[in-house]
Amino acid sequence: MALLQLARNQTRAVGIVYLNTSSYSTEAPRTLKTTNLSSMKRGTGGRSSFNGMVVTVFGCTGFVGRYVANKFGKIGSQCIFPYRGDHSEVNRLKLVGDLGQVLFHSYHLNDMDSIRKAITYSNVVVNLVGRDWETKNFKFNDVHVEGARNIARACREVGVERLIHLSSMNVTPKPEPLLLKSGSKFLASKYHGEIAVREEFPDATIIRPADIYGQEDRFLRYYANIMRRQFRGMPLWYNGERTFKQPIHVSDIAQAIVNAAKDPDTAGKTYQGIGPRRYKLSELVDWFHREMRKDEKLWGYYRYDLRYDPTFMIKVKIAEAISPSFPIGDLHTERVEREYVTDNVIEGMPTLEDLGVNLTFMEDQVPWELRPFRALQYYDAELNEFEKPALPKYIDTRGA
């Protein structure tokens, strides 16, 4: 017992000496040399690090937003995710960053105060807010023009350094009408949205993506859905022979947004988000059905000219009337109108490759994406009982 008491006294004495020699309790607080967040980087660069970027992602709960959120969290950004409606929609995004790195904030596009609060401490803002169809609460102009203007104006007023705005390929003030008399309202509103963003925040970086495919997309799954077909037939405008598409993988778009946020030289520029290969729509749709084992030989699939089938558009109108808030199978008149617009690649305008993105080939990704939609799923694909689907014909836009 005497030895134990002696050890305790020695330990207490060492602790007193350490406290007396420490300057923590008497030294004045250290003044920061700079308040630039990028100079306060911490860690090795992973999710538990801080890379100097505080990012607010509007539209984080959407298809593209989830990929963007994960990309930013993966490199150690502090993320603020504004949301509208129920908070359970954004709960899954807690996992993109470490504890304390991910914050949530409720907002409304028409409430400027809520927008300012969401971006007050951010040096990067990403606007992914958009609608594929109009609802009774939000028209295309409300979301794509006035909503984008409000976010850009708030960024300018608060002093945000970088604004990344997601627009769309083929934007134009007067879209060429195909099925609708006035053409695509979506494309027209996206065009005016770009103008609104430039007026409020001239240094914004704008990305114009083509049709985006990936997990839970509205491109591959649109053509895979039974609502898009007429029994086993696929109606396409002019049989799909006059429409050319350059779809882009969602991960490539997300990486382009992250790269643009990190590169100050991208300020004020517009980028085209197109894939590396150009396809006829007819080639793509036929290939999708071959991958789903629903081709002409196995399933009886066939393609025909939409112009000679008025019953299809009647079905579209009925689907919209039954479920106006969320169209069944993503089938609505605006979508049908827009799917026949050929991707217009503007010569001289930079693409995602200029942002350092290694583009994904559809041939490498689509078979995996469409595997859940295959017919005859009870057959083991690895046994090679089915003929390997022929790949679609394409034009390599990079000249390779």
C-alpha positions as a printed Julia matrix, in Angstrom:
400×3 Matrix{Float64}:
   0.0     0.0     0.0
   2.88    2.36    0.76
   4.39    1.78   -2.67
   1.0     2.38   -4.36
   0.51    5.66   -2.49
   4.05    6.78   -3.45
   3.31    6.09   -7.16
   0.1     8.13   -6.98
   1.91   11.08   -5.42
   4.6    11.0    -8.11
   1.99   10.92  -10.9
   0.14   13.87   -9.34
   3.39   15.84   -9.08
   4.26   15.23  -12.75
   0.78   16.44  -13.77
   1.15   19.67  -11.77
   4.54   20.38  -13.34
   3.06   19.83  -16.86
   0.16   22.2   -16.22
   2.47   24.88  -14.87
   4.7    24.7   -17.94
   1.8    24.65  -20.41
   0.78   27.94  -21.99
  -2.71   26.89  -23.13
  -4.55   28.66  -20.32
  -2.67   31.96  -20.56
  -1.81   32.31  -24.28
  -4.05   34.63  -26.34
  -6.14   33.05  -29.14
  -4.18   32.65  -32.37
  -5.35   35.01  -35.12
  -6.03   33.4   -38.5
  -3.78   34.7   -41.26
  -6.57   34.3   -43.81
 -10.25   33.37  -43.92
  -9.9    31.67  -47.3
 -11.43   28.23  -46.8
  -9.16   26.62  -49.36
  -6.15   27.44  -47.17
  -7.68   25.48  -44.29
  -7.49   22.06  -45.95
  -7.27   19.15  -43.55
  -6.71   15.44  -43.98
  -5.52   13.22  -46.78
  -8.28   13.94  -49.27
 -10.99   11.37  -48.46
 -14.49   11.69  -47.06
 -13.15   12.48  -43.58
 -11.0    15.33  -44.91
 -11.79   18.94  -45.75
 -10.64   20.16  -49.16
 -11.58   23.82  -48.7
 -14.88   23.66  -50.61
 -18.22   24.26  -48.94
 -20.76   23.19  -51.56
 -24.51   23.76  -51.7
 -26.26   21.43  -54.15
 -29.79   22.46  -55.12
 -31.65   19.5   -56.57
 -29.56   17.04  -54.55
 -32.4    14.51  -54.24
 -32.79   14.1   -58.0
 -31.24   11.57  -60.36
 -28.11   13.61  -61.14
 -28.03   15.22  -57.69
 -27.3    12.01  -55.84
 -24.23   11.35  -58.0
 -23.0    14.93  -57.62
 -23.45   14.8   -53.85
 -21.43   11.6   -53.62
 -18.64   12.97  -55.84
 -18.24   16.09  -53.71
 -18.39   14.15  -50.45
 -15.83   11.66  -51.7
 -13.15   14.34  -52.11
 -13.71   15.9   -48.68
 -16.11   18.77  -49.4
 -18.44   20.1   -46.76
 -21.89   19.7   -48.29
 -25.12   21.58  -47.71
 -28.17   19.89  -49.21
 -31.29   22.06  -49.5
 -34.52   20.09  -49.79
 -38.21   20.73  -50.35
 -40.91   18.61  -48.76
 -40.18   15.67  -46.5
 -36.68   15.39  -45.04
 -36.69   11.62  -45.49
 -35.86   12.17  -49.17
 -32.43   13.52  -48.26
 -31.63   11.23  -45.33
 -29.73    8.82  -47.6
 -27.29   11.62  -48.45
 -25.93   11.61  -44.9
 -23.6     8.84  -46.05
 -21.75   10.88  -48.68
 -19.53   12.53  -46.04
 -18.2    11.99  -42.55
 -19.92   13.18  -39.4
 -20.33   16.96  -39.51
 -19.51   17.21  -43.21
 -23.12   16.97  -44.44
 -25.82   19.45  -43.48
 -29.44   19.82  -44.58
 -31.59   22.91  -44.99
 -35.21   23.28  -46.07
 -35.89   25.83  -48.79
 -38.37   26.97  -51.43
 -37.56   28.34  -54.88
 -39.74   31.39  -54.31
 -38.35   32.12  -50.84
 -35.18   34.18  -51.26
 -34.39   34.14  -47.54
 -34.3    30.35  -47.43
 -32.03   30.28  -50.51
 -29.63   32.81  -48.98
 -29.44   30.83  -45.73
 -28.54   27.7   -47.68
 -25.6    29.38  -49.46
 -24.36   31.91  -46.88
 -21.27   29.89  -45.94
 -20.67   28.24  -49.34
 -18.04   29.09  -51.9
 -19.52   26.73  -54.52
 -23.2    26.4   -55.5
 -24.6    23.82  -57.92
 -28.07   24.26  -59.4
 -29.56   20.97  -60.61
 -33.21   21.91  -60.07
 -35.41   20.99  -63.02
 -38.68   19.44  -64.1
 -39.36   17.06  -67.01
 -43.06   17.89  -66.92
 -45.24   20.69  -65.59
 -47.43   20.36  -62.49
 -50.2    22.52  -61.07
 -47.72   24.07  -58.62
 -44.68   24.51  -60.85
 -44.61   25.33  -64.55
 -41.43   25.14  -66.62
 -40.97   28.91  -66.37
 -41.28   28.81  -62.57
 -38.5    26.24  -62.19
 -36.13   26.73  -65.12
 -36.29   30.53  -65.42
 -37.47   32.26  -62.26
 -36.11   29.59  -59.92
 -32.71   29.64  -61.62
 -32.74   33.44  -61.51
 -33.46   33.45  -57.77
 -30.57   31.09  -57.04
 -28.15   33.05  -59.24
 -29.22   36.36  -57.71
 -28.77   35.02  -54.18
 -25.29   33.75  -55.12
 -24.32   37.21  -56.35
 -25.71   38.95  -53.28
 -24.05   36.59  -50.8
 -20.72   36.57  -52.64
 -20.46   32.96  -53.78
 -17.3    32.29  -55.76
 -18.53   29.58  -58.19
 -21.97   28.76  -59.59
 -22.49   25.63  -61.72
 -25.81   25.56  -63.58
 -27.16   22.43  -65.31
 -29.12   23.26  -68.46
 -29.89   21.0   -71.45
 -28.71   20.19  -74.94
 -30.67   21.68  -77.85
 -31.88   24.73  -75.91
 -33.42   27.33  -78.19
 -35.93   30.17  -77.86
 -38.12   28.68  -80.61
 -37.95   24.86  -80.72
 -38.97   23.23  -83.98
 -42.46   21.72  -83.5
 -42.87   18.01  -84.14
 -45.94   16.77  -82.27
 -46.73   19.95  -80.31
 -47.65   23.14  -82.16
 -45.28   25.3   -80.1
 -42.48   22.75  -79.84
 -40.82   21.71  -76.59
 -41.6    24.08  -73.72
 -38.86   22.37  -71.73
 -36.12   23.38  -74.19
 -37.44   26.93  -74.52
 -37.57   27.42  -70.75
 -34.05   26.02  -70.33
 -32.81   28.55  -72.9
 -34.37   31.48  -71.06
 -33.07   30.03  -67.8
 -29.5    30.28  -69.09
 -30.08   33.93  -69.97
 -31.51   34.62  -66.5
 -28.49   32.98  -64.83
 -26.04   34.96  -66.98
 -27.83   38.23  -66.17
 -27.58   37.63  -62.42
 -24.25   35.78  -62.26
 -22.14   36.31  -65.43
 -19.32   34.03  -64.22
 -21.59   30.99  -63.87
 -20.45   27.78  -65.54
 -23.23   26.2   -67.61
 -23.31   22.53  -68.61
 -25.73   21.32  -71.29
 -26.21   17.55  -70.99
 -27.73   15.33  -73.65
 -29.98   12.43  -72.59
 -28.52   11.11  -69.34
 -28.54    7.37  -68.57
 -27.63    5.47  -65.42
 -29.23    3.97  -62.33
 -32.89    5.04  -61.99
 -32.68    7.16  -65.14
 -35.48    8.35  -67.4
 -33.86    7.33  -70.65
 -33.15    3.59  -70.67
 -36.07    2.88  -68.36
 -38.35    5.03  -70.48
 -37.9     2.73  -73.48
 -37.89   -0.39  -71.29
 -41.28    0.45  -69.76
 -44.35   -1.28  -71.08
 -46.17    2.04  -71.33
 -43.83    3.19  -74.11
 -44.78    0.25  -76.31
 -47.96   -0.64  -78.12
 -48.15   -4.29  -77.11
 -44.87   -5.49  -78.69
 -44.51   -2.65  -81.14
 -42.4     0.47  -80.64
 -43.77    3.61  -82.35
 -41.08    6.16  -83.25
 -41.32    9.37  -85.23
 -40.27    8.55  -88.8
 -39.39    5.13  -87.44
 -36.51    6.7   -85.48
 -34.41    7.11  -88.63
 -34.26   10.92  -88.58
 -33.19   11.42  -84.96
 -29.59   11.26  -83.74
 -28.6    11.06  -80.08
 -25.37   11.24  -78.06
 -26.39   10.01  -74.58
 -24.07   10.7   -71.65
 -23.53    8.62  -68.51
 -24.66   10.27  -65.28
 -21.3     9.68  -63.58
 -19.57   11.66  -66.35
 -21.9    14.61  -65.8
 -21.29   14.5   -62.05
 -17.52   14.39  -62.54
 -17.7    17.32  -64.95
 -19.52   19.4   -62.33
 -16.9    18.59  -59.7
 -14.05   19.37  -62.1
 -15.66   22.67  -63.09
 -16.04   23.65  -59.44
 -12.34   23.02  -58.81
 -11.12   24.89  -61.9
 -11.55   28.7   -61.77
 -10.79   28.93  -65.5
 -14.22   27.42  -66.27
 -16.02   30.51  -64.96
 -18.33   32.09  -67.53
 -18.06   29.17  -69.98
 -20.68   26.81  -71.41
 -19.94   23.1   -71.92
 -21.74   20.48  -74.0
 -22.43   17.27  -72.1
 -22.41   14.74  -74.91
 -21.27   11.14  -75.12
 -18.33    9.97  -77.24
 -20.52    8.31  -79.89
 -23.49    9.4   -82.0
 -26.35    6.98  -82.74
 -29.58    6.88  -84.66
 -32.49    6.6   -82.26
 -33.7     3.53  -84.16
 -30.33    1.81  -83.59
 -30.42    2.56  -79.87
 -33.98    1.36  -79.28
 -33.4    -1.85  -81.25
 -30.23   -2.49  -79.29
 -31.99   -1.92  -75.96
 -34.54   -4.59  -76.86
 -31.83   -7.01  -77.94
 -30.18   -6.55  -74.55
 -33.53   -7.17  -72.84
 -34.05  -10.37  -74.9
 -37.12   -8.75  -76.42
 -35.9    -8.59  -79.98
 -37.71   -9.75  -83.09
 -36.56  -13.38  -82.83
 -37.07  -14.09  -79.13
 -40.02  -11.88  -78.24
 -41.61  -10.51  -81.39
 -40.53   -6.87  -81.01
 -40.99   -4.6   -84.02
 -40.63   -0.88  -84.71
 -42.97    1.29  -86.79
 -43.72    4.93  -87.72
 -45.5     6.87  -85.0
 -47.13    9.2   -87.53
 -49.53    6.45  -88.58
 -50.66    5.48  -85.08
 -52.92    8.15  -83.48
 -53.88    5.73  -80.71
 -50.45    6.07  -79.1
 -50.89    9.8   -78.43
 -54.38    9.08  -77.1
 -52.75    6.71  -74.6
 -50.27    9.44  -73.65
 -53.11   11.89  -72.97
 -54.95    9.32  -70.85
 -51.79    8.57  -68.85
 -51.35   12.29  -68.14
 -54.97   12.65  -67.04
 -54.79    9.67  -64.7
 -51.55   10.74  -62.99
 -50.7    14.4   -63.73
 -48.22   14.8   -60.86
 -46.07   11.8   -61.77
 -46.71   10.37  -65.27
 -46.96    6.59  -65.45
 -43.81    5.21  -67.01
 -42.57    8.79  -67.52
 -44.95    8.95  -70.5
 -46.19   12.47  -71.24
 -46.5    14.69  -74.3
 -43.45   16.83  -73.5
 -41.26   13.74  -73.24
 -42.54   12.31  -76.51
 -41.94   15.66  -78.22
 -38.41   16.0   -76.9
 -37.24   12.46  -77.66
 -37.26   13.2   -81.39
 -35.06   16.3   -81.2
 -31.66   15.54  -82.7
 -28.7    16.49  -80.5
 -27.25   19.63  -82.07
 -23.53   19.72  -81.29
 -22.19   23.25  -81.69
 -18.77   23.29  -83.29
 -16.14   25.1   -81.24
 -18.06   24.9   -77.95
 -16.08   22.92  -75.32
 -17.26   19.5   -74.17
 -16.81   17.45  -71.02
 -13.48   16.17  -72.3
 -12.21   19.73  -71.97
 -13.05   19.39  -68.28
 -10.82   16.31  -68.02
 -13.62   13.73  -67.99
 -12.95   10.25  -69.38
 -16.22    9.52  -71.14
 -18.07    6.24  -70.64
 -19.06    4.19  -73.69
 -22.68    3.06  -73.77
 -21.63   -0.39  -74.94
 -19.76   -0.88  -71.65
 -22.57    0.28  -69.37
 -25.99   -0.31  -70.92
 -25.99   -4.15  -70.78
 -25.57   -4.0   -67.02
 -28.22   -1.27  -66.65
 -30.81   -3.22  -68.67
 -30.12   -6.61  -67.11
 -33.04   -6.34  -64.61
 -35.44   -5.86  -67.54
 -34.46   -9.02  -69.41
 -37.02  -11.55  -70.46
 -36.39  -15.22  -69.61
 -34.55  -14.26  -66.44
 -34.68  -17.82  -65.18
 -31.96  -18.72  -67.68
 -28.43  -18.23  -66.41
 -26.77  -15.68  -68.66
 -23.32  -17.1   -67.93
 -24.24  -20.39  -69.62
 -24.27  -18.6   -72.99
 -27.59  -20.11  -74.06
 -28.48  -16.91  -75.89
 -26.75  -15.29  -78.8
 -24.72  -12.27  -77.74
 -26.67   -9.12  -78.74
 -25.25   -7.22  -81.69
 -23.96   -3.76  -80.82
 -25.52   -0.65  -82.38
 -23.97    1.2   -85.29
 -22.52    4.56  -84.33
 -20.51    7.57  -85.43
 -17.39    8.2   -83.35
 -17.45   11.98  -82.88
 -13.85   12.02  -81.69
 -12.55   10.6   -84.97
 -11.02    7.55  -83.31
